[in-house]
Every structure is written in structure tokens, then in C-alpha cells.
Amino acid sequence: MENGAENQRGFTLWFTGLSGAGKTTVAEIVERELKERGLRVEVLDGDIVRTNLSKGLGFSREDRNINVLRIGFVANLLTRNGVAVIVSAISPYKEARDQVRRRIIDFVEVFVDVPLEVAAERDVKGLYKKAFAGEIEQFTGVSDPYEPPVAPDLVLKTDEETPEESARKVIEKLEFFGYLWPREAQETEYNWSSR
């Protein structure tokens, strides 16, 4: 049995971490790999969702939680319909993440963990600089808390490994949980079925 769209089991792969942690970079590599394996994939990026699905929401704790729950609602619908969903969102509060996790049966939480100073160094938009100067209120990690997951399924240290190494760990975790066949198994199965 190949890991193709026709027999695909849906799941939500949820990347959480500070702005600049590397969530989107790793998510893009994972997305390419999943598509190469023939899976139906949808990406829900926090910034894009905020622009479209959550337009008008601010950055209060309540608004951030509403945004995360909306992303979770869409992810759950897609997951139930056999889609591999990749979410890349800061999702700073444990309460909202846990609520989403309870709703989505096939849920894999990936904590992209980097020190604040590393995330700030990577910031091409200059948002951390403005936040440190007090020009941006309620900025996660600076003037607003980020609550790390207590028991994520996977922790990535993107300051200690390349994006490709991080993505490989994600793929291996998905294989371990049974959402993906290892490539060798896929190729072996293909060779047998094509005889």
C-alpha cells in the first residue's frame, strides 16, 4: 500500500514557537516532502490566516486565542477529510493549543524552540527591535508571554540544526506515528505491486 492521496489518513502537524523561530521555513520543506510522496497537503500559515480568516482581530490574549481556535477549526475539517494539514502559527497560549489538540484526534505538536535573542537576530522585519523599544505592544516573547508546550510530540532546536535536519526529524516523527510510510517501505511496496 503506497502513501498516496487515495488511502491517505489525515493529520494536523502544528508548528508553534516564537516569531523568527523557523516554523515556516521547516514547514515549507516538510510540505514539499509530503507532496513528493503523493499526499494532499494544505498549509495554514498564521500570518495568512490572520489576513483572511481572522481579519479585524487584534493581539489581545482573547483575540489571539480566537485566531488559534479558528485555525484549529479549519485544520480539523481538513484532517477529518484525509488531508495532511500543516499549521505554522506562533499560537502563544497553552490553553488554546490544548483546546485544539483535544478537538483534533490526529494531532502532532512541534515546538520550534529557539532562544529569544536568536529569534530577534533572524528578524528581517525589525519587529523585535521595535518591540524592545516599546514601539509594539503585546509582542510575543517581549511584552507578551509565550507559553511553551509542556509535552510536545517533537522539539526542534533550529539554532542548533539546519532547516533540512529539522524537517527530517518531523518526517521521521510522522513515520513513527504511522501517518507516513518510510520511503524504503514505500519503494519496496511499489516494486512488489508493480510485478
Helices and strands as residue ranges (DSSP letters): G 5-7, E 11-16, H 23-36, E 41-45, H 46-52, H 61-80, E 84-88, H 94-103, E 107-112, H 116-122, H 127-132, E 154-156, H 163-176, H 183-193
